[in-house]
């Protein structure tokens, strides 16, 4: 169970890091995406810092739950942003579910706090 949790927890991390790096580099596709979503380009750097910080907190075992909580908020914002413009919105939801499933499987304290069976 712990190894399954570690593997699930590791799956979204490269995607989140890559997403943050793209916000720092601002290639044309990122600028176009920001324009499509109605966000000014100047927000890219700050969102990249936020995404990278939350991901780093998620990767550190002692702060993983805090990182998951913060990433849930970040991904919730992404979901609403995509809903607002009529884009597909399933990806941020799936990433959030994978984040929490990974922590749930690898952290006995969280399993005790949220029992799936009595």
Secondary structure, DSSP 8 states (H G I E B T S, - for coil): -HHHHHHHHHHHHHHHHHHHHHHHH--HHHHHHHHHHT--TTHHHHHHHHHHHHHHHHHSGGGHHHHHHHHHHHHHHHHHHHHHHT---HHHHHHHHHHHHHHHHH-HHHHHHS-S--
